Amino acid sequence: MPSKAKTGKKLVIVESPAKSKTIAKYLGEGFIVEASIGHIRDLPQPSELPAELKKTPLGKFAVDIDNDFKPYYVVSPDKKKKVTELKAALKDADALYLATDGDREGEAIAWHLLEVLKPKVPVYRMTFGEITKEAIHRAMDNLRDVDQDLVDAQETRRVLDRLYGYEISPVLWRKVARGLSAGRVQSVVTRMVVDRERERMAFKAASYWDLTGQFGAESGSFKAKLASVDGAKVASGRDFNDDGELTSRNAVHLNEELATALAAGLQDADFRVRSVDTKPYTRRPTAPFTTSTLQQEAGRKLRFSSKSTMQVAQRLYENGYITYMRTDSNALSNEAITAARRQASELYGPEYVPQSPRVYSGKAANAQEAHEAIRPAGDSFRTPAQVAKQLSGDEFRLYELIWKRTVASQMADAKGSTATIRLGAVTVGGAAAGRDAEFSASGTVITFPGFLAAYEEGKDESRGDDESDEARRLPNVAKDDALTASEIVAVGHETSPPPRFTEASLTAELEKKGIGRPSTYASTISTIQDRGYVRKQGSALVPSWIAFSVIRLLEQHFHDYVDYDFTADMEADLDKIANGQEAGPAWLKHFYFGADSEPGLLSIVNNLGEIDAREINSIPITDGITLRVGKFGPYLESSVPTVDPKTGEVIESARANVPEDLAPDELTAAKAIELMETAAPEERVLGADPHTGHMIVAKNGRYGAYVTEIIPEMTEEQLANQPVEYYKNGKPKPAKKPVKAKPRTGSLFASMSVDTISLDEALQLMSLPRVLGQDADGNPITVQNGRFGPYLKKGTDSRSIGSEEEIFTITLEQALEIYSQPKQRGARAAVPPLAEFGPDPVSEKNIVVKEGRFGPYITDGITNITVPRSTSVEELTREQAVELLAEKRAKGPVKRTTTARKAPARKAAAKK
């Protein structure tokens, strides 16, 4: 049979469907553009390996550690259909263009496509930094082969992360808690957040005082601050260390008494100007955005999380509004420089553009292959006004930020002058008579805004206590001019601890230290929140107590692997692989097996010795009180015997739960003592169940008070009398460990407490659910208590009832009456939503955020989606809510899988 004729068309493969539509429009009819939808292959879980491979060197990691760490890749189950579609499209094509992103990840996707599709037609690697007609046509003129060095670098990184996670995570499971994970970058980032909290916990505040006054001259008045006393500098917050000690030898430390005396002595003093110093002021624009600086600035100015920033930027890139958003370069192309300068001149005037273009260089310590900076797409930029109607709210705000930063980067310096006035007097009368006091005031006046007309960079929270001098105009005074003084007051201050990281400041610190890759910062910061290591308190990142345990274990037993410099050096080594300067397999061998006197990861894991889990999960708070990280969360334990004031019983080891919203640095010694003193009794014995003889106790648990029965362990005699099972050959099977009986439990009503509940009430609670009877169709109706209150249940139909007390009084007739009424959702609810965002553009229903069983969720009454853990309700915007609902609708209903019997396997057909 003759082979099928080719169509004469060329197949172009990109990552995303959104990108494919835009590119298809620019390439025209001679091209078919398909999307791989990300990676098509990856390392499987070791449990998913074929049985014959599980006992080979591949079995532990799905990586052949004895054969140059060769990975065993499989096509992802959800990509098999896509691969079939791509193969079918390739059959009809005359050429294949791999047009995935130009970074390491994109290069790896292109290589995997090449390996799986096995094309028999010419193959070209096509890359572009923006999705515009000009950029796509330029890319077609600059085709190349797949860069194997970049592929090796990405593969080495993937294998490294598998080795790291699969060797270290099980240690965390055994010694801290099941389900925890360790990661090459994730663990180091968690350590940074924990280290900052440790600094805050160890911090000792120092108090200091200064003076401020309002001073007047003929040309106006101004505010000044005390700078020196008798020629000695007055100590400010920056002169103290974190132990509260004064570190500046020449500074005078004012206390309240001296500051108040100085203020009193200066009320009638004669003030004169001692010096006026004026200097020219010049400020240069900041460079265009890299991935890292975009995340930082969007966090500061737009309150976006790093993850949200990258999601919005991805959409802007794929739809042709900005250049590629994963880049370490702040350089602009000649076309972009021309466009920015032209637009600045048109919008602000030719005087706002310098004679020569600005050229930016200098990359982060861990900068990877060069890309252009993030900027508006095209050889001429669209203004925010021109795209406003085409973009959603968040997309517009981010585009505007990128546009402003890009245009400003090619504008003239801001010009002005900075003036500093020194003024002073000698105190008159009082306890501080005869002391020389000198005040200082500074201000900057902008005479030519330059780039500031378009953009000014934001700032992170700092520990400084100085007010900004910018945009503060001082009056025109000269030396020896007399001044009038008023409102001279003593002001007390306390030094502040290091500020917690925000996503923006953490991103900046990671880039500064050279840890990880800027393109992965967003996902890493999101991961440590999703794992429960870090939570957001406002915009601040607060570590959990379990993060303290994890980092403590890693520091003690895997020190290098959470060391900042070691991690940065690893990143530099991976860059060498990307540049072809080092071979990936050799580097992995050194990392895993070690060399000479340097132990590898395998040796460290195999020689851990005994790890004291109790010690790892214990943090002393004060004498006799220790915080412990337990299976059900953190709690305080006192080793000092106490006497129960109600019973007079001596309690050898008292415990108290730690509130979930209490930050670690807020658990001071005083707070710990308060929690111990106000803790409800952990357990109270109520008596024996007359029917079973089991003891019934009331307890305070992490999720509230409850009652339960204590089922005694089986005696040796009872164990010996267990029935014996036999093999077919007649030999007895080893005795099985008996399955523990599940104790009955019941949550206390809101009106009950551990101190007052009786045995009869406890037995009633444990008898729930209570069967009321059956309806006319024979369906049983029960009543029980739930997390959201008491309710009736008939099959899958639940109905709320009025109060907890009704659980034991409601009759079958009353239940049937309730079921005869139409079901009203939220009839109980008089609970206001957490947030409201107006009508949804698709359903036209009102979008609200509600508190649900598994946390806050977004709903329009038809579609529900949980608020991502990495986004707080306060940060959530209407655009994000609309987008999340749209994504959930697009996925359709969740498919419930059922276990079915497998059909017998067919015998493989014999090969011909």
C-alpha positions in Angstrom: 0.0 0.0 0.0 1.5 3.4 -0.9 2.4 5.7 2.1 0.1 8.5 2.9 1.1 11.8 1.2 2.4 14.6 3.4 0.2 17.7 3.8 3.2 20.0 3.2 2.5 21.7 6.6 5.0 22.2 9.4 4.2 21.1 13.0 5.1 23.6 15.8 4.9 22.4 19.4 4.7 24.9 22.3 3.8 24.3 26.0 0.4 25.9 26.4 -2.9 26.1 24.4 -3.1 29.9 25.0 0.3 30.4 23.4 -0.5 28.0 20.5 -3.5 30.1 19.4 -1.5 33.3 19.3 1.5 31.8 17.5 -0.8 30.1 14.9 -2.2 33.4 14.0 1.3 34.9 13.3 2.6 31.9 11.4 -0.3 31.5 9.0 -1.7 28.5 7.1 1.5 26.6 6.4 1.8 25.7 10.1 0.0 23.5 12.6 0.6 24.7 16.1 0.0 22.2 18.9 0.5 22.4 22.7 2.2 19.7 24.8 0.6 21.2 27.9 3.9 21.2 29.9 6.1 18.1 30.4 5.0 14.9 28.8 7.5 12.6 30.7 8.8 12.5 34.3 10.3 10.1 36.8 7.6 7.8 38.1 7.1 6.9 41.8 9.3 3.9 42.6 6.1 2.0 43.5 4.9 2.5 39.9 8.0 0.8 38.3 7.5 -2.5 36.6 7.9 -5.4 39.0 11.1 -6.6 37.3 12.8 -3.3 37.9 11.9 -2.8 41.6 14.8 -5.0 42.8 17.4 -3.4 40.5 19.4 -0.2 41.2 16.4 1.7 39.7 14.1 0.5 42.4 14.7 3.1 45.1 14.6 6.4 43.1 13.6 5.4 39.5 17.1 6.4 38.8 19.9 3.9 38.0 22.4 4.9 40.6 24.9 2.3 39.3 24.8 3.5 35.7 25.6 7.2 35.7 22.4 8.1 37.5 20.4 7.4 34.4 16.7 8.4 34.9 13.9 6.0 34.1 11.3 8.2 32.4 7.7 7.4 31.7 5.0 9.2 29.9 2.6 10.6 32.4 -0.8 8.9 32.4 -2.6 12.1 31.7 -0.3 12.9 28.8 -0.7 9.6 26.9 -3.6 10.9 24.8 -1.7 14.1 24.1 1.3 12.1 22.9 -0.9 10.1 20.6 -2.3 13.3 19.2 1.1 14.8 18.6 2.4 11.6 16.9 -0.7 11.7 14.6 0.0 15.4 13.7 3.7 14.6 13.1 2.8 11.9 10.5 1.3 14.5 8.2 4.1 17.1 8.7 7.2 17.9 6.6 9.1 19.4 9.5 9.0 19.7 13.3 9.6 22.9 15.2 10.1 22.6 19.0 9.1 26.0 20.2 9.0 25.5 24.0 10.4 28.2 26.4 14.1 29.0 26.0 15.1 28.2 29.6 16.3 24.9 31.0 12.8 23.6 31.7 11.7 24.5 28.2 14.8 22.9 26.7 14.1 19.7 28.7 10.5 19.6 27.4 11.8 19.9 23.8 14.3 17.1 24.4 11.6 14.8 25.9 9.3 15.5 22.9 12.2 14.6 20.6 12.8 11.3 22.5 9.2 10.3 22.6 8.0 11.4 19.1 11.1 10.0 17.3 10.5 12.3 14.3 11.7 11.2 10.8 11.5 14.7 9.4 13.8 17.7 9.9 13.7 19.0 13.5 14.4 22.7 14.5 14.6 24.3 17.9 12.8 27.6 17.9 12.9 30.1 20.8 11.5 33.6 21.3 11.3 36.0 24.2 7.9 37.5 23.4 4.9 36.4 21.5 4.6 39.1 18.8 4.6 38.8 15.0 8.0 40.4 14.8 9.5 38.1 17.5 8.1 34.9 15.9 9.4 35.8 12.5 12.8 36.6 14.0 12.8 33.2 15.7 12.2 31.5 12.4 15.3 33.2 11.1 17.4 32.0 14.1 16.7 28.3 14.4 19.1 26.0 16.2 19.4 22.4 17.7 18.3 21.3 21.1 21.0 22.5 23.6 22.1 19.3 25.3 24.0 21.1 28.0 20.8 22.8 29.2 19.0 19.5 29.1 21.7 17.8 31.2 21.6 20.7 33.7 17.8 20.3 34.1 18.0 16.5 34.3 20.8 16.7 36.9 18.6 19.1 38.9 15.6 16.7 38.7 17.7 13.7 39.8 19.3 15.7 42.6 16.0 16.7 44.0 14.8 13.1 43.8 17.9 11.8 45.7 17.6 14.6 48.3 13.9 14.2 49.0 13.8 10.4 49.0 16.8 10.0 51.3 16.0 12.7 53.9 12.2 12.9 54.0 11.9 9.3 55.5 14.1 10.5 58.4 11.6 13.3 59.1 8.7 10.8 59.0 10.3 8.6 61.6 11.5 11.4 64.0 9.0 14.3 63.5 5.8 13.3 61.8 4.5 11.4 58.8 3.9 13.2 55.6 6.7 15.7 56.0 9.0 16.5 53.1 12.6 17.7 52.7 13.7 19.6 49.6 17.0 20.9 48.4 15.7 24.5 48.2 12.5 24.2 50.2 14.3 23.2 53.4 16.8 26.0 53.1 14.0 28.6 52.6 12.2 27.2 55.6 15.4 27.5 57.6 15.6 31.2 56.7 12.1 31.8 58.0 12.8 29.8 61.2 16.2 31.6 61.7 14.4 35.0 61.5 11.9 33.8 64.1 14.7 32.6 66.3 16.2 36.1 66.1 12.9 37.6 67.1 12.6 35.1 70.0 16.1 35.9 71.3 15.7 39.6 70.8 15.8 41.9 73.9 14.3 45.3 73.5 16.1 48.4 74.6 14.4 51.6 75.6 15.9 55.0 74.6 14.6 58.6 74.5 15.2 61.6 72.3 13.7 65.1 71.8 11.7 66.6 69.0 10.8 70.3 68.5 9.1 72.7 66.2 11.3 75.6 65.2 10.3 78.8 63.4 12.1 81.4 61.2 10.9 84.3 59.2 10.7 82.1 56.1 8.7 79.3 57.8 8.8 76.6 60.4 10.2 73.0 60.5 10.5 70.0 62.8 13.9 68.9 64.1 15.2 66.1 66.2 17.9 66.1 69.0 21.2 65.0 67.4 23.8 65.5 70.2 24.2 66.5 73.8 27.5 68.2 74.8 29.0 67.2 71.5 28.1 63.4 72.0 25.8 61.8 69.5 22.4 60.8 70.9 21.8 57.1 70.7 19.1 55.9 68.3 17.7 52.4 67.6 20.6 51.5 65.3 23.1 52.0 68.1 21.8 48.9 70.0 22.3 45.2 69.3 19.7 42.5 69.5 20.6 41.9 73.1 19.5 45.4 74.0 23.1 46.6 74.6 24.5 49.9 73.4 27.2 49.2 70.9 28.3 52.8 70.0 30.9 53.9 72.6 30.6 57.6 71.7 26.8 57.8 71.9 24.9 59.1 74.9 22.0 56.9 76.0 19.1 59.2 77.1 16.7 57.8 79.7 13.3 59.3 80.5 14.6 61.3 83.4 17.4 63.0 81.5 15.3 63.5 78.3 12.5 65.1 80.3 15.0 67.4 82.1 16.6 68.5 78.8 13.1 69.2 77.4 12.3 71.4 80.4 15.6 73.2 80.2 15.1 74.1 76.6 11.7 75.6 76.8 13.1 79.1 77.3 16.5 78.6 75.7 17.8 80.8 72.8 18.1 78.7 69.6 20.3 79.7 66.7 21.2 78.1 63.4 24.7 76.6 63.7 25.2 75.4 60.1 23.4 75.0 56.8 24.8 72.3 54.4 23.3 72.0 51.0 24.3 69.3 48.5 23.0 68.4 45.0 20.7 65.4 44.9 20.7 62.9 42.0 18.7 59.7 41.8 19.0 57.1 39.0 16.2 54.9 37.8 16.2 51.2 38.7 16.8 48.5 36.1 13.9 46.8 34.2 12.3 43.8 35.9 13.9 40.3 36.4 11.7 37.5 37.7 12.9 38.1 41.2 12.4 41.9 41.2 9.0 41.6 39.6 7.9 39.3 42.4 9.3 41.7 45.0 7.7 44.8 43.6 4.3 43.2 42.8 4.3 42.0 46.5 5.1 45.5 47.8 2.9 47.6 45.5 0.1 45.3 44.4 0.0 43.0 47.4 0.3 40.0 45.1 1.8 36.7 46.4 4.8 35.4 44.4 2.6 32.7 43.0 -0.2 35.1 41.9 2.4 37.3 40.3 3.8 34.5 38.2 0.3 33.2 37.2 -0.8 36.7 36.0 2.6 37.2 34.2 2.2 33.9 32.5 -1.1 34.9 31.1 0.3 38.3 29.9 3.2 36.6 28.2 1.1 33.9 26.5 -1.3 36.5 25.2 1.4 38.6 23.7 1.5 41.5 26.2 4.9 41.1 27.9 8.2 39.3 27.2 9.1 36.0 28.8 8.6 36.2 32.6 11.3 33.8 33.8 14.6 35.7 33.4 17.6 36.7 35.4 18.7 39.4 32.9 17.8 43.1 33.3 19.1 44.0 29.8 16.8 45.4 27.1 17.1 44.7 23.3 17.9 47.6 21.1 14.3 47.6 19.8 13.0 47.8 23.4 15.4 50.6 24.3 14.2 52.6 21.3 10.6 52.0 22.1 11.0 53.0 25.8 12.9 56.2 24.9 10.4 57.1 22.2 7.4 56.6 24.6 9.1 58.6 27.4 9.7 61.5 25.1 6.2 61.4 23.7 4.5 61.2 27.1 6.8 63.4 29.3 8.8 65.5 26.9 12.3 65.2 25.2 14.0 66.7 28.3 13.0 63.5 30.3 15.1 61.3 28.0 18.9 61.2 28.5 21.2 61.8 25.5 22.5 58.2 25.5 20.5 55.0 26.1 20.9 53.4 29.5 22.5 50.0 29.5 21.9 47.7 32.5 24.2 44.8 33.4 25.0 42.8 36.5 23.1 39.8 37.4 22.2 37.9 40.5 24.8 35.6 42.0 22.9 32.6 40.5 21.9 34.1 37.1 21.3 31.5 34.5 21.2 31.7 30.7 20.6 35.2 29.4 17.1 36.4 28.5 15.9 39.9 28.0 14.4 41.7 31.0 10.6 41.5 31.5 9.0 44.4 29.5 6.0 45.2 27.4 6.0 43.0 24.2 6.7 44.4 20.7 9.0 46.8 19.0 6.6 49.6 20.1 4.9 49.5 23.5 1.2 49.7 24.1 0.3 52.1 27.0 -1.8 50.8 29.9 -4.7 52.9 28.6 -4.5 51.1 25.2 -4.8 47.6 26.8 -7.1 48.4 29.7 -10.2 47.0 28.0 -8.5 43.8 27.0 -7.1 42.8 30.4 -8.6 41.7 33.7 -8.0 43.8 36.8 -4.9 42.0 38.0 -3.5 41.6 34.5 -3.9 45.4 34.0 -2.2 46.3 37.3 0.7 44.0 36.6 1.1 45.2 33.0 1.0 48.8 34.2 3.7 48.1 36.7 6.0 46.5 34.1 5.3 49.3 31.6 6.1 52.0 34.1 9.3 50.3 35.2 10.5 49.7 31.6 9.8 53.2 30.4 11.3 54.8 33.6 14.5 52.7 33.2 15.3 54.8 30.0 14.4 58.2 31.5 16.6 60.9 32.9 17.9 61.1 36.5 15.8 62.9 39.2 17.5 66.1 40.3 17.3 68.2 43.3 19.1 69.3 46.5 19.4 68.0 50.0 19.7 70.5 52.9 20.8 69.8 56.5 20.3 72.4 59.2 22.0 72.2 62.5 20.6 74.3 65.3 21.2 74.4 69.0 21.0 76.0 72.4 22.2 75.6 76.0 19.6 74.5 78.6 18.4 77.0 81.1 17.7 76.0 84.7 16.5 72.7 86.1 18.3 69.4 86.6 20.0 69.6 83.2 21.1 73.3 83.3 24.1 74.2 81.2 23.9 71.3 78.8 24.5 72.0 75.1 21.8 70.5 72.9 22.1 70.3 69.1 19.1 69.5 66.8 19.2 68.5 63.2 16.7 68.6 60.3 17.2 67.4 56.7 15.1 67.6 53.6 15.3 66.9 49.9 13.7 69.1 47.3 13.1 67.6 43.8 13.7 70.3 41.2 13.4 67.9 38.2 11.5 64.7 38.7 13.0 62.8 35.7 12.1 59.1 35.9 10.1 59.7 39.1 7.4 61.2 36.8 6.7 57.6 35.7 7.8 55.3 38.5 9.2 55.0 42.0 10.4 51.7 43.5 8.8 50.4 46.7 10.6 49.5 49.9 10.4 46.7 52.4 9.9 47.1 56.1 13.1 48.1 57.8 14.2 48.4 61.4 15.3 52.1 61.1 13.7 54.7 63.2 14.6 57.7 61.1 11.9 59.6 59.2 12.4 60.0 55.4 13.9 63.3 54.4 12.6 63.2 50.9 10.0 65.7 49.6 10.5 67.8 52.8 11.2 71.4 52.1 13.2 73.4 54.7 12.9 77.2 55.1 15.7 79.5 53.8 17.9 80.2 56.9 21.5 81.2 57.4 24.1 80.5 60.1 23.5 82.4 63.4 19.8 83.2 62.5 17.7 83.2 65.7 14.9 80.6 65.8 11.8 80.4 68.0 11.2 77.0 69.6 7.9 75.3 70.5 6.6 71.9 71.3 10.0 70.6 72.6 9.0 67.2 74.0 10.8 64.0 75.2 9.8 61.0 73.2 10.4 57.4 74.3 11.2 54.5 72.0 11.9 50.8 72.0 14.2 49.0 69.6 12.3 46.6 67.3 13.2 43.0 66.4 14.2 42.0 62.9 11.1 42.2 60.8 9.6 38.9 59.6 10.1 38.1 56.0 7.4 38.9 53.5 7.3 37.1 50.2 8.9 40.1 48.7 11.8 40.4 51.2 12.3 36.6 51.3 12.6 36.6 47.5 15.2 39.4 47.7 17.2 37.6 50.4 17.2 34.3 48.4 18.5 36.2 45.3 21.1 38.0 47.5 22.4 34.7 48.9 22.3 32.9 45.5 19.9 30.2 46.8 17.7 28.4 44.3 16.6 29.8 41.0 14.5 33.0 40.8 12.1 31.3 38.4 11.2 28.7 41.1 10.9 31.2 44.1 7.2 31.5 43.7 6.5 27.7 43.7 9.0 27.2 46.6 7.4 29.8 48.8 4.0 28.4 48.0 5.2 24.9 48.8 6.5 25.7 52.3 3.0 27.2 53.0 1.2 24.2 51.6 3.3 21.9 53.6 2.4 23.6 56.8 5.9 24.9 57.6 5.0 28.5 57.2 1.8 30.5 57.4 0.9 34.1 56.6 0.0 36.6 59.3 -1.0 39.5 57.2 1.8 39.7 54.7 4.4 38.4 57.2 5.7 34.8 56.9 5.5 33.0 60.3 7.0 29.5 60.8 5.1 26.7 62.5 6.5 24.8 65.5 6.8 21.7 63.3 9.1 23.7 61.1 11.4 24.3 64.1 11.6 20.5 64.7 12.3 19.8 61.0 15.1 22.4 60.8 16.6 21.4 64.1 16.9 17.8 62.9 18.3 18.9 59.5 20.8 21.2 61.2 22.1 18.6 63.6 22.2 15.6 61.2 22.3 17.1 57.6 24.0 20.4 58.3 25.5 21.0 54.9 22.2 20.4 53.2 20.6 23.4 54.9 23.7 25.5 54.9 23.2 28.7 52.9 26.7 28.8 51.3 26.6 25.0 50.5 23.3 25.4 48.7 24.5 28.4 46.7 27.6 26.5 45.7 25.4 23.7 44.5 23.5 26.2 42.3 26.8 27.4 40.9 27.8 23.8 40.1 24.5 23.2 38.3 25.2 26.4 36.2 28.6 24.9 35.2 26.8 21.8 33.9 24.4 24.1 31.9 27.5 25.8 30.5 29.1 22.5 29.5 31.9 23.0 32.1 31.0 19.9 34.1 29.3 16.6 33.6 26.1 15.9 35.4 26.7 12.2 36.1 30.1 12.8 37.7 28.7 15.6 39.8 25.8 13.4 41.0 28.2 10.6 41.9 30.3 13.0 44.1 27.1 14.3 45.7 25.6 10.9 46.5 28.5 8.6 47.0 31.1 11.2 48.2 34.8 11.2 47.4 38.0 10.8 49.4 37.4 12.4 52.8 34.1 14.0 51.8 31.1 11.9 52.7 28.2 11.8 50.2 24.5 11.8 51.1 24.3 8.0 51.1 27.1 7.8 53.7 25.5 10.4 55.9 22.1 8.7 55.8 23.6 5.3 56.6 25.5 6.6 59.6 23.0 8.8 61.3 23.3 7.0 64.6 20.6 7.4 67.2 18.3 10.4 66.8 16.5 11.4 70.0 13.0 12.2 68.6 11.8 13.7 71.9 14.8 16.0 72.1 14.3 17.1 68.5 10.7 17.9 69.1 11.3 19.8 72.4 12.0 23.5 72.8 12.6 24.9 76.3 10.5 28.1 76.9 11.3 28.9 80.5 12.4 27.0 83.7 10.3 23.9 84.0 8.1 24.6 80.9 8.9 23.0 77.5 7.1 23.2 74.2 6.7 19.8 72.6 5.7 19.1 69.0 3.3 16.1 69.2 1.3 14.0 66.9 -1.7 16.3 67.2 0.2 19.6 67.3 2.3 21.7 69.7 1.6 21.7 73.5 3.3 22.9 76.6 4.5 20.5 79.3 5.5 21.5 82.8 8.0 19.4 84.7 7.3 21.3 88.0 4.7 19.5 90.1 1.5 21.6 90.6 -1.5 21.2 92.9 -5.0 21.2 91.3 -6.8 24.0 93.2 -10.2 22.1 92.9 -9.2 18.6 94.0 -5.9 19.2 95.8 -4.4 16.5 93.7 -0.6 16.8 92.9 -0.1 16.8 89.2 3.4 15.7 88.3 3.4 16.7 84.6 0.8 19.3 83.5 0.1 20.1 79.9 -1.5 23.0 78.0 -2.4 23.4 74.3 -0.8 26.2 72.3 -3.2 28.3 70.3 -2.7 27.8 66.6 -2.6 31.5 65.9 0.1 32.2 68.5 3.3 33.0 66.7 6.5 31.4 68.1 8.0 34.7 69.1 4.8 35.6 71.1 5.3 32.5 73.3 7.3 34.2 75.9 8.0 32.9 79.4 5.1 35.0 80.8 2.7 33.7 78.1 3.7 30.1 78.7 3.1 30.5 82.4 -0.3 32.1 81.7 -1.3 29.2 79.3 -0.3 26.7 82.0 -2.2 28.4 84.7 -5.4 28.8 82.6 -5.3 25.4 81.0 -8.3 23.3 81.6 -7.6 19.8 83.1 -6.3 17.5 80.5 -8.3 14.5 81.7 -11.0 13.8 84.3 -12.2 10.3 85.2 -16.0 10.2 85.3 -16.5 6.6 86.4 -17.2 3.2 84.9 -19.8 2.4 82.2 -22.3 0.1 84.0 -22.7 -2.0 80.9 -19.1 -2.6 79.8 -17.1 -1.8 82.9 -14.9 0.5 80.8 -13.7 3.7 82.5 -15.1 6.9 81.0 -13.0 10.0 80.9 -13.5 13.6 79.8 -10.6 15.2 77.9 -9.5 18.5 76.4 -8.3 17.9 72.9 -6.8 20.1 70.2 -10.2 20.4 68.6 -12.2 20.8 71.7 -13.4 18.9 74.8 -14.7 15.3 74.4 -15.5 12.1 76.3 -14.2 8.7 75.5 -14.0 5.2 77.0 -10.7 3.5 77.9 -10.6 0.0 76.5 -8.1 -2.1 78.5 -5.3 -3.9 76.7 -5.7 -7.7 76.4 -4.0 -9.7 79.1 -1.4 -12.4 78.2 -4.0 -15.1 79.0 -6.5 -13.5 76.6 -3.8 -13.3 73.9 -2.9 -16.9 74.5 -6.6 -18.0 74.1 -6.9 -16.3 70.7 -8.0 -18.8 67.9 -5.0 -20.3 66.0 -5.0 -20.3 62.2 -3.2 -23.0 60.2 -1.4 -23.2 56.8 -2.6 -25.8 54.3 0.3 -28.1 55.4 -1.1 -28.1 58.9 1.5 -25.9 60.6 0.1 -23.0 62.8 0.4 -19.5 61.5 2.2 -16.9 63.6 -0.2 -15.3 66.1 -1.6 -12.0 64.7 -1.6 -8.9 66.7 -5.2 -8.4 67.7 -7.0 -5.4 66.1 -7.5 -2.7 68.7 -11.2 -2.0 69.4 -12.1 1.6 68.5 -13.3 3.4 71.6 -16.6 5.3 71.6 -16.3 9.1 71.7 -18.5 12.1 71.8 -17.8 15.9 71.6 -19.1 18.0 74.5 -21.9 20.4 73.9 -21.1 24.1 74.0 -22.9 24.3 77.3 -20.7 21.5 78.9 -17.2 21.5 80.3 -14.7 18.9 81.3 -15.0 20.1 84.9 -18.8 19.7 85.2 -19.9 16.9 82.9 -21.4 13.9 84.6 -21.0 10.2 83.8 -24.7 10.0 82.6 -24.2 12.9 80.2 -21.0 11.4 78.9 -22.8 8.0 78.2 -25.5 9.9 76.4 -23.0 11.7 74.2 -21.2 8.4 73.3 -24.5 6.8 72.4 -24.9 9.2 69.4 -26.0 9.1 66.7 -29.5 8.5 68.1 -31.9 6.5 65.9 -35.3 8.1 65.8 -37.0 5.6 63.5 -37.8 5.2 59.8 -39.8 7.2 57.3 -42.6 5.8 55.2 -40.1 4.2 52.7 -38.1 2.5 55.5 -35.2 4.9 55.4 -33.7 5.3 58.9 -33.5 8.8 60.4 -30.8 9.6 62.9 -29.8 12.7 64.9 -26.3 13.6 65.8 -23.9 16.5 66.5 -21.4 17.7 63.9 -18.7 20.3 63.6 -21.3 22.8 62.4 -23.9 21.9 64.9 -26.7 19.3 65.5 -28.5 17.8 62.5 -30.8 15.1 61.2 -29.6 12.6 58.6 -31.7 10.4 56.3 -29.4 8.7 53.7 -27.5 11.6 52.1 -30.1 14.2 53.1 -29.0 16.2 56.2 -31.1 18.9 57.9 -30.0 21.2 60.7 -32.0 21.5 63.9 -32.1 24.3 66.4 -30.0 23.4 69.4 -27.7 20.7 70.8 -30.2 20.0 73.6 -32.8 18.9 71.0 -30.6 16.0 70.1 -32.0 14.0 73.0 -35.6 15.4 72.9 -36.5 15.6 69.2 -39.1 12.9 68.2 -39.6 11.0 64.9 -42.7 13.0 64.2 -40.9 16.3 64.6 -38.1 15.0 62.3 -40.6 13.9 59.6 -42.2 17.4 59.8 -38.7 18.9 59.1 -38.1 16.6 56.2 -41.6 17.4 54.7 -40.4 21.0 54.3 -38.3 22.1 51.2 -34.6 22.0 52.0 -33.2 25.5 52.7 -29.5 25.9 52.3 -28.0 28.1 55.0 -31.2 28.3 57.0 -29.1 28.1 60.2 -26.7 30.6 58.8 -26.8 34.0 60.0 -23.0 33.9 59.5 -21.8 36.7 57.2 -19.4 35.8 54.4 -15.7 36.5 54.9 -15.6 38.6 51.7 -17.9 39.6 48.8 -16.8 40.3 45.2 -19.9 41.1 43.3 -21.5 39.1 40.4 -19.5 36.4 38.5 -19.2 37.3 34.8 -20.3 33.7 33.8 -23.0 32.7 36.3 -24.0 36.3 37.1 -24.3 35.0 40.7 -22.8 36.9 43.6 -19.2 35.7 44.5 -18.6 35.3 48.2 -15.9 33.7 50.4 -17.2 31.5 53.2 -15.7 29.5 56.0 -16.0 25.8 55.3 -15.2 22.6 56.9 -11.7 22.5 55.2 -11.1 26.2 55.4 -12.3 29.3 53.5 -13.7 28.7 50.0 -15.0 30.8 47.1 -18.5 30.2 45.7 -21.0 31.7 43.4 -23.7 29.3 44.8 -23.0 26.9 41.9 -19.3 26.3 41.8 -17.0 26.0 44.9 -13.2 26.2 45.1 -11.0 26.3 48.2 -8.9 29.4 48.7 -5.3 28.3 48.1 -3.3 28.0 51.3 -0.7 30.3 49.9 -3.2 33.2 49.6 -4.9 34.7 52.6 -8.6 35.9 52.4 -7.4 39.5 53.0 -5.1 39.3 50.0 -7.7 37.7 47.7 -8.9 39.9 44.9 -12.0 39.8 42.7 -9.9 38.9 39.7 -8.3 36.0 41.5 -11.7 34.8 42.7 -13.2 34.9 39.2 -10.2 33.1 37.8 -10.2 30.3 40.4 -13.9 29.7 39.8 -13.4 29.7 36.0 -10.5 27.1 36.4 -12.7 24.9 38.5 -15.6 25.1 36.0 -13.2 24.2 33.2 -12.1 21.1 35.0 -15.6 19.9 35.4 -17.0 17.8 38.2 -14.5 15.6 40.1 -14.5 12.0 38.8 -15.1 9.5 41.5 -13.2 6.3 40.8 -14.6 3.0 41.9 -12.6 -0.2 42.4 -13.6 -2.8 39.8 -12.3 -6.3 39.2 -9.6 -6.4 36.6 -10.2 -8.5 33.5 -7.8 -11.3 33.1 -4.7 -10.3 31.3 -4.4 -11.2 27.7 -1.4 -13.1 26.5 1.0 -11.0 24.5 0.8 -11.7 20.8 3.9 -13.3 19.4 6.2 -11.0 17.5 6.3 -11.7 13.8 
